[in-house]
Structure formats: structure tokens, C-alpha cells
Amino acid sequence: MTDCIFCRIVAGEIPSRRVFEDADAIAFLDIAPYKPGHTLVVSKRHVPEALADAGALASLAPAITTVGRLLTERLDADGMNVLTNVGEVAGQSVFHLHVHLIPRFEGKAGIRAMLDKDHDIDLDAIQARLLGA
């Protein structure tokens, strides 16, 4: 789908700060992160949302686990929010299956603290840490 931004990122037409890729998914840093390391795990296949195709959501599980561990280990996260939005009313703004991995850190616990965006997040520095550079 040429009008889908995530399809274009998967195809390499739009740059992203990729941190992982396998046969079914790519993972890249969110450009408007809530917390340091906020990463999107995106299906390589265009599926509009998580409830549209259980097989597509299941195919992301290995990438979600791998990227979640990577974020936890390399960023010293103490926890992780794993979520997806289905429908505009739920906050979905890109209608292509993706899962948010949001690392959480001691001292900023709970769902309310997740919704308070951290500012001045250096995406390049975080990508370098995740890639071991």
C-alpha cells in the first residue's frame, strides 16, 4: 500500500531508526516517544490492526519478545508496557498492525506515569545503545 507510512518504512522508502528485523517484523524507535526506548514492532505485511488477523498478531510474538529483552537489557529498564491500539477512538493513528514497547524505569511507575511524555530523548543515542555501537 503506497499510502501507508509503515508499508513505506518496511519497503525502505522512508528512513527509520531500526533496531531489529526478522522475516515477519521490523522494529524501530518511535519518532514521538513517550519514554526512552519507545519502540514499534511493525508487521511486514499490511494488516490494518491487531484484531483483523490473529495470525498476523501471533507472527509478531517472536519479535516482540526479542525486542523487549533487547530494550530491557541494553537500556536497563525495570519493566515494559506492551500495547497496541485498535481503532481511532483507542488512539490508533497509523492503520497498519504495530505493537508499542515502552521501557519503564524505577521511580516513574504506573500507567499514568507512562502517559507523561519524557522530553529531550536522544533517539540516535538510544539506537546506538540498542545496536551495541
N, C-alpha and C positions, 0 to 999 in steps of 0.2 A: 504494500500500500504506500504509494508515493507521498500521500499527505499525512502519514503517521510519523511523528518525530522519532518514536522509538524504533520503528522499522528502518528509518534512515540512519539512526545510530548503529543498529545491528549491521546494516549494509556497509558501514564505514563512510557514509556520505556526510555525516555530521560528527565532529570530534567529541570525544568524551574522555573522562579520566577513568579508563578501565582498570579494574583490579583483579578480574577473573573472567575466564571464558571456558565453557565446555561445549559439548555437542548441542545442548538444548538451551543454554542461557548465556547471557553476558551479565557482568556486574560492573557498575561504575558509580562513582561518587555523585550524590545528588548535588545539583548546582545551587540549590537553596536549602542547605542542610539545617535541620533542627539542632543537631548535636554533632560534634566532631566525629567523622567516620560514617555519617548517614549515607548509606549505600542502597542502590536499587538493583535488585536481581530481576532481569527482564527476559521474558521468553523470546527466543529467536524466531518463533512462529507467531504470526499475528493472531492473537485471541483477544477479544475486547475487554474481558475482565475475568476474575477468578472463578466465578460461578458459571461461566459459559462452557467450560470444558474441564472436567475433573482430571482427565489425563494430562492436560497441559499444566495444570497446577501441580500435579504429582511429579511431572518431569522436572520441575524446578527444585524439588526437595534436596537432591544432592548438592546443587549449587548453593542453596540457602544454608545448608549445614556447613559446607566448606568455607563460604564467605563469612558466616557467623563466627566460626572458630578463628579465622584469619583476623577479623576485626577485634575479637576478644584478646587474642594473644599479642598482636602487634601494637594495639593501642592501649593495652592494659585495662580493658573495660571490665566492669564488675557485673554487668548484666546486659541484656539486649531486648529491645522491643522488636517483634517480628509482626508486621501487619500489612494488610492490603485493603484498599478501598474499592467498593463496588458501587458504582453509580455516582453521578454528580452530587446528589444530596449527601453522600457519605464522604465527599471530598476528593473523589477521583477526578483528575483533570486531564490525564492522558489515557485514552481508552485503548490501551494495549496492556496485557497482563504483566504486572510487575509487583514485586514484594519489597517493602521497605525494611531494611535492617538498620536499627538505630541504636548504636552503642550507648550504654548508660554507665555512669560513674558515681561512685560513692559520694554522698553529700548533695546529690541532686536526684533524689529518688522519687518514684511515683509517676503516675500518668500526667498529672498537672505540670510537674517539672519538665516532662518531655515536651510539652506544648510551648514552653517558654524557649524561644529560639536563642541559641548562643550566637554571639556576634563575633566578627573578626576571625572566622575559621579559615585557615590557610589550606586550601584544597590541594595545592601542589605538594606541600609538606606531608600531608596525610597520605596522599597517593605514594609518595616516596617511601614512607614507613611501611605501607602495606605491600609494596613491591620489593621491599628489602634493599632499597637503594640508599 
